């Protein structure tokens, strides 16, 4: 499967983009790899898009939006104090949904 990963960070997080990228890659390789293998066909394609930002309360918001082999997923959470927790939490939900497919 050809999988395209896109990571967007808000202007407040530009300095943390490398850390965010590393967290995303680690979560994909450790939490999602086995679940994504179910979709691994010669002609299958997937795109996973991530958006991380700080809100007016100085807390973190995040969105994972994915289209994998005809299946769509979207997970969104707001007002997290810790960016790491937000990223890991959204990946846990993504993993759970992938396990049901």
Backbone as a chain_set.jsonl record, in Angstrom:
{"seq": "XXXXXXXXXXXXXXXXXXXXXXXXXXXXXXXXXXXXXXXXXXXXXXXXXXXXXXXXXXXXXXXXXXXXXXXXXXXXXXXXXXXXXXXXXXXXXXXXXXXXX", "coords": {"N": [[0.845, -1.179, 0.0], [0.484, 2.187, -0.793], [1.22, 4.76, 1.253], [0.543, 7.967, 2.286], [1.722, 10.49, 4.347], [0.831, 13.393, 6.024], [1.712, 16.182, 7.875], [0.576, 18.862, 9.703], [1.325, 21.773, 11.487], [0.378, 24.342, 13.719], [1.21, 27.87, 13.764], [2.134, 28.499, 16.316], [3.377, 26.181, 17.054], [5.522, 25.72, 15.433], [8.233, 25.584, 16.217], [8.264, 23.15, 17.466], [7.879, 21.267, 15.549], [9.569, 19.19, 14.6], [9.656, 17.439, 16.788], [6.948, 16.754, 16.978], [6.622, 15.486, 14.501], [8.288, 13.262, 14.894], [6.9, 11.962, 17.0], [4.512, 11.312, 15.686], [5.462, 9.569, 13.66], [6.53, 7.532, 15.282], [4.226, 6.589, 16.59], [2.764, 5.639, 14.382], [4.437, 3.567, 13.494], [4.532, 1.889, 15.735], [1.958, 1.555, 16.859], [0.059, 1.414, 14.789], [1.015, -0.146, 12.697], [0.519, -2.997, 12.367], [-2.245, -3.0, 12.048], [-2.62, -1.443, 9.802], [-1.551, -3.121, 7.93], [-3.6, -4.792, 7.14], [-4.78, -3.496, 5.062], [-2.983, -3.603, 3.067], [-2.571, -3.914, -0.066], [-1.769, -4.439, -3.512], [-2.882, -2.392, -5.137], [-3.884, -0.556, -3.357], [-4.333, 2.567, -1.67], [-3.465, 5.152, 0.625], [-4.02, 7.936, 2.772], [-2.973, 9.896, 5.42], [-3.663, 12.527, 7.443], [-2.533, 14.983, 9.65], [-3.262, 17.435, 12.087], [-2.107, 19.808, 14.241], [-2.37, 22.131, 16.857], [-2.297, 25.16, 18.86], [-4.741, 26.535, 21.015], [-6.826, 29.416, 21.904], [-6.841, 29.314, 24.644], [-4.361, 28.507, 25.238], [-3.965, 25.804, 25.118], [-3.752, 22.486, 23.674], [-4.971, 21.409, 20.494], [-6.076, 18.802, 18.321], [-6.256, 16.925, 15.238], [-6.881, 13.969, 13.48], [-7.151, 12.816, 10.3], [-8.09, 10.466, 7.955], [-7.926, 8.532, 4.953], [-8.198, 5.445, 3.853], [-7.85, 2.925, 1.666], [-10.552, 3.184, 0.713], [-11.9, 3.575, 3.11], [-12.9, 5.947, 5.538], [-11.697, 7.993, 8.163], [-11.909, 9.974, 11.101], [-10.714, 11.835, 13.763], [-10.876, 13.918, 16.551], [-9.765, 16.135, 19.036], [-9.794, 18.447, 21.776], [-8.321, 21.018, 23.848], [-6.087, 19.951, 25.357], [-3.555, 19.693, 27.785], [-1.015, 18.645, 27.508], [0.896, 18.044, 24.701], [2.027, 15.615, 23.808], [0.381, 13.719, 25.094], [-2.057, 14.255, 23.838], [-1.519, 13.547, 21.141], [-0.871, 10.791, 21.437], [-3.296, 9.865, 22.521], [-5.168, 10.335, 20.424], [-4.123, 8.602, 18.512], [-4.579, 6.163, 19.801], [-7.371, 5.982, 19.618], [-7.61, 5.876, 16.822], [-6.29, 3.466, 16.266], [-8.032, 1.684, 17.528], [-10.358, 1.955, 15.946], [-9.34, 1.042, 13.476], [-8.925, -1.6, 14.122], [-11.465, -2.602, 14.099], [-12.146, -2.838, 11.463]], "CA": [[0.0, 0.0, 0.0], [1.175, 3.47, -0.798], [0.658, 5.56, 2.336], [1.065, 9.328, 2.331], [1.572, 11.097, 5.667], [0.946, 14.853, 5.985], [1.647, 16.748, 9.221], [0.445, 20.317, 9.777], [1.374, 22.345, 12.833], [0.071, 25.762, 13.748], [2.374, 28.754, 13.898], [2.631, 28.413, 17.694], [4.095, 24.921, 17.245], [6.59, 25.575, 14.433], [9.464, 25.174, 16.892], [8.105, 21.767, 17.927], [7.48, 20.431, 14.413], [10.402, 17.985, 14.54], [9.2, 16.551, 17.863], [5.627, 16.271, 16.564], [6.866, 14.543, 13.405], [8.838, 12.041, 15.493], [5.805, 11.303, 17.726], [3.604, 10.752, 14.687], [6.132, 8.412, 13.05], [6.629, 6.461, 16.277], [2.895, 6.022, 16.779], [2.41, 4.866, 13.186], [5.227, 2.336, 13.421], [4.337, 0.989, 16.876], [0.545, 1.301, 17.163], [-0.798, 1.193, 13.635], [1.618, -0.941, 11.635], [-0.176, -4.267, 12.146], [-3.606, -2.718, 11.604], [-2.538, -0.949, 8.429], [-1.213, -4.253, 7.067], [-4.854, -5.352, 6.608], [-5.117, -2.76, 3.845], [-1.81, -3.641, 2.197], [-2.795, -4.581, -1.342], [-0.973, -3.789, -4.555], [-3.496, -1.197, -5.696], [-4.49, 0.274, -2.315], [-3.682, 3.832, -1.35], [-3.934, 5.753, 1.86], [-3.484, 9.234, 3.168], [-3.272, 10.249, 6.807], [-3.334, 13.936, 7.633], [-2.53, 15.38, 11.051], [-3.243, 18.881, 12.334], [-1.87, 20.107, 15.655], [-2.352, 23.579, 17.039], [-2.649, 25.687, 20.18], [-5.941, 27.373, 20.947], [-6.763, 30.69, 22.634], [-6.615, 28.995, 26.055], [-2.987, 28.029, 25.292], [-4.026, 24.346, 25.197], [-3.534, 21.864, 22.37], [-6.037, 20.767, 19.737], [-5.536, 17.928, 17.292], [-7.155, 16.209, 14.34], [-6.36, 12.958, 12.56], [-8.107, 12.539, 9.24], [-7.461, 9.471, 7.101], [-8.663, 7.814, 3.916], [-7.376, 4.266, 3.594], [-8.498, 1.883, 0.871], [-11.987, 3.386, 0.676], [-12.427, 3.819, 4.454], [-12.573, 7.271, 6.056], [-11.596, 8.106, 9.609], [-11.645, 11.326, 11.61], [-10.659, 11.916, 15.224], [-10.572, 15.295, 16.925], [-9.812, 16.419, 20.469], [-9.417, 19.824, 22.099], [-8.003, 21.436, 25.214], [-5.128, 19.095, 26.05], [-2.431, 20.405, 28.375], [0.227, 18.038, 27.04], [0.816, 17.674, 23.292], [2.313, 14.177, 23.699], [-0.822, 12.991, 25.495], [-3.049, 14.445, 22.783], [-1.129, 12.732, 19.987], [-1.018, 9.379, 21.788], [-4.721, 9.599, 22.707], [-5.808, 10.241, 19.117], [-3.66, 7.37, 17.875], [-5.28, 5.044, 20.439], [-8.697, 5.909, 18.984], [-7.411, 5.452, 15.447], [-5.972, 2.046, 16.329], [-9.251, 0.955, 17.879], [-11.225, 1.935, 14.766], [-8.731, 0.173, 12.477], [-9.097, -3.0, 14.54], [-12.845, -2.992, 13.797], [-12.326, -2.944, 10.011]], "C": [[0.888, 1.239, 0.0], [0.485, 4.37, 0.218], [1.347, 6.913, 2.377], [0.724, 9.925, 3.694], [1.793, 12.603, 5.527], [0.761, 15.373, 7.407], [1.62, 18.269, 9.121], [0.566, 20.729, 11.237], [1.077, 23.828, 12.725], [1.324, 26.587, 13.976], [2.961, 28.729, 15.305], [3.472, 27.171, 17.941], [5.232, 24.721, 16.248], [7.892, 25.092, 15.06], [9.439, 23.733, 17.368], [7.803, 20.799, 16.792], [8.28, 19.136, 14.338], [9.964, 16.971, 15.594], [7.847, 15.946, 17.497], [5.777, 15.221, 15.471], [7.372, 13.21, 13.957], [7.759, 11.265, 16.259], [4.823, 10.637, 16.766], [4.213, 9.488, 14.077], [6.221, 7.244, 14.024], [5.271, 5.797, 16.503], [2.454, 5.192, 15.578], [3.152, 3.539, 13.19], [4.974, 1.381, 14.588], [2.874, 0.645, 17.14], [-0.263, 0.864, 15.948], [-0.266, 0.201, 12.628], [0.87, -2.238, 11.349], [-1.585, -4.043, 11.605], [-3.624, -2.203, 10.168], [-2.195, -2.067, 7.454], [-2.458, -4.904, 6.472], [-5.222, -4.72, 5.271], [-4.015, -2.831, 2.799], [-2.056, -4.534, 0.986], [-2.017, -3.806, -2.394], [-1.563, -2.461, -5.017], [-4.102, -0.275, -4.638], [-3.639, 1.508, -2.031], [-4.251, 4.36, -0.049], [-3.283, 7.099, 2.087], [-3.925, 9.487, 4.606], [-2.762, 11.67, 7.013], [-3.516, 14.304, 9.107], [-2.489, 16.891, 11.141], [-3.134, 19.095, 13.837], [-1.758, 21.602, 15.805], [-2.6, 23.916, 18.504], [-3.872, 26.572, 20.015], [-5.771, 28.642, 21.795], [-6.521, 30.487, 24.127], [-5.186, 28.508, 26.304], [-2.925, 26.519, 25.553], [-3.949, 23.784, 23.778], [-4.808, 21.249, 21.802], [-5.392, 19.883, 18.677], [-6.605, 17.227, 16.497], [-6.343, 15.181, 13.561], [-7.475, 12.688, 11.566], [-7.428, 11.59, 8.261], [-8.454, 8.887, 6.106], [-7.768, 6.654, 3.501], [-8.225, 3.227, 2.882], [-10.025, 1.983, 0.914], [-12.646, 3.624, 2.027], [-11.977, 5.202, 4.919], [-12.616, 7.271, 7.576], [-11.357, 9.562, 9.972], [-11.74, 11.295, 13.13], [-10.2, 13.311, 15.587], [-10.721, 15.453, 18.428], [-9.299, 17.831, 20.7], [-9.023, 19.939, 23.559], [-7.14, 20.452, 25.993], [-3.968, 19.943, 26.561], [-1.108, 19.934, 27.777], [0.057, 17.562, 25.598], [1.076, 16.186, 23.092], [1.077, 13.351, 24.028], [-1.905, 13.088, 24.419], [-2.752, 13.542, 21.594], [-1.346, 11.26, 20.289], [-2.492, 8.993, 21.941], [-5.435, 9.436, 21.362], [-5.379, 8.976, 18.378], [-4.317, 6.139, 18.503], [-6.672, 4.874, 19.833], [-8.602, 5.419, 17.544], [-7.15, 3.956, 15.394], [-7.228, 1.224, 16.609], [-10.204, 0.866, 16.685], [-10.666, 1.022, 13.683], [-8.928, -1.293, 12.842], [-10.502, -3.508, 14.247], [-13.091, -3.176, 12.303], [-11.835, -4.262, 9.498]], "O": [[1.898, 1.311, 0.7], [-0.69, 4.703, 0.066], [2.57, 7.001, 2.488], [-0.424, 9.87, 4.136], [2.807, 13.041, 4.984], [-0.225, 15.048, 8.068], [2.513, 18.886, 8.538], [-0.025, 20.103, 12.117], [1.472, 24.487, 11.764], [2.373, 26.055, 14.338], [4.166, 28.918, 15.471], [4.204, 27.106, 18.928], [5.844, 23.653, 16.223], [8.584, 24.262, 14.471], [10.49, 23.155, 17.645], [7.502, 19.632, 17.041], [7.715, 18.084, 14.04], [9.91, 15.773, 15.316], [7.63, 14.75, 17.69], [5.125, 14.178, 15.517], [6.924, 12.149, 13.524], [7.709, 10.038, 16.174], [4.361, 9.524, 17.015], [3.549, 8.455, 13.992], [6.011, 6.094, 13.637], [5.186, 4.573, 16.596], [1.832, 4.144, 15.75], [2.558, 2.497, 12.916], [5.182, 0.176, 14.444], [2.581, -0.457, 17.604], [-1.167, 0.037, 16.066], [-1.021, -0.26, 11.772], [0.611, -2.546, 10.185], [-2.062, -4.826, 10.784], [-4.547, -2.501, 9.41], [-2.516, -1.971, 6.27], [-2.381, -5.508, 5.402], [-5.896, -5.339, 4.448], [-4.107, -2.184, 1.755], [-1.789, -5.736, 1.008], [-1.654, -2.649, -2.183], [-0.825, -1.507, -5.262], [-4.772, 0.696, -4.989], [-2.413, 1.49, -2.136], [-5.382, 4.049, 0.324], [-2.16, 7.359, 1.656], [-5.093, 9.314, 4.956], [-1.59, 11.969, 6.787], [-4.53, 13.972, 9.722], [-1.782, 17.553, 10.381], [-3.97, 18.619, 14.606], [-1.13, 22.272, 14.985], [-3.052, 23.077, 19.283], [-4.023, 27.268, 19.011], [-4.694, 28.896, 22.333], [-6.044, 31.398, 24.804], [-4.833, 28.143, 27.425], [-1.961, 26.02, 26.133], [-4.067, 24.525, 22.803], [-5.609, 20.655, 22.523], [-4.298, 20.176, 18.193], [-7.703, 16.963, 16.986], [-5.262, 15.478, 13.051], [-8.602, 12.372, 11.947], [-6.325, 11.865, 7.788], [-9.648, 8.767, 6.38], [-6.722, 6.848, 2.882], [-9.198, 2.716, 3.435], [-10.71, 0.982, 1.127], [-13.854, 3.856, 2.079], [-10.824, 5.587, 4.725], [-13.467, 6.627, 8.189], [-10.687, 10.294, 9.243], [-12.71, 10.798, 13.703], [-9.249, 13.831, 15.004], [-11.683, 14.967, 19.022], [-8.484, 18.347, 19.935], [-9.342, 19.084, 24.385], [-7.426, 20.151, 27.152], [-3.462, 20.809, 25.848], [-0.194, 20.731, 27.565], [-0.833, 16.761, 25.311], [0.402, 15.555, 22.278], [0.76, 12.393, 23.322], [-2.587, 12.105, 24.129], [-3.642, 12.85, 21.099], [-1.944, 10.547, 19.482], [-2.888, 7.903, 21.53], [-6.217, 8.503, 21.183], [-6.189, 8.352, 17.694], [-4.586, 5.166, 17.799], [-7.103, 3.752, 19.567], [-9.433, 4.626, 17.103], [-7.729, 3.254, 14.565], [-7.448, 0.185, 15.987], [-10.794, -0.187, 16.442], [-11.424, 0.301, 13.034], [-9.082, -2.136, 11.958], [-10.713, -4.717, 14.154], [-14.167, -3.635, 11.919], [-11.909, -4.523, 8.298]]}, "num_chains": 1, "name": "protein.A"}
